[in-house]
Amino acid sequence: MTVLDHSSVEACVEAICQKGCLQVRRDIVALQSGDDLPEARGLGPSERAQLLRELKDIMAVYGDACRLD
């Protein structure tokens, strides 16, 4: 059984969200494609999956709209 490091995942979420709405959407697509993100280096597969879920949940609030930074 894998133990998730929630603090690492949360740190990644915060770092990615600092890049702005449009870039977060691009990063979600990259994660879904299996690409590496600098912020996600060192995360295991379960943590990467959690990161992706959290980013999707955050972006769901915005729907199809995105604020431009």
N, C-alpha and C positions, 0 to 999 in steps of 0.2 A: 504494500500500500504506500502510495506517495503522499508525503505531507507537503501541502502548498505553503510557500512562504508569502503570506499575504502582504507583509510590509514591502517586499520587493515588488510585488505586483502593483501595489498602491503607488509606490515611488515611480514606476514606469507609467502608470496612468497619468499621474500628475505631470511628469515630464512631457509626455506626448500631448496632453491637452494644452500645455503652454504654447504649442506651435500654432494653435488656431484651428478653427472649425474645418476649413477646407483641407488642411494638411492631415487632420485626424481622420477624415474620411479616406484620404489617400493611404494612410497608414493601415486602416482597417482592411482595405483591398489588398495591400501588400501582405499583411498577416494571413489573410484568407488564402493567398497564393503560395504561402510557405516561405515568403521572403523574410530576410532578417532585417530587423530595425536596430539601430544603435542602442536605443533605450531598452531593448529586450534582450540584449546579450547577457548570457548567464542564466536566463530563465530556462527551466525544463519544459517539456511538452505540456504538462498539466498547467503550469504557470502561464505559458503562452496562451493556452486555451482560455484560462480565466481572464487574462488581459484582454483578449479579443471580446469575450462576453461583456466585460465591464465597459469597454469602449463603445460597443454597440448599444448597450443600455443607456449610456450617457448621450449618444448621438440620436437615439430614438426620441428624446425630448424635443429635438429641433425639427423632426419630420423631414420634409424635403427642403426646408429653408436652412440657410446657414448665414450667420452674421459674418460680415467681412470685417476683418481686423484692421 
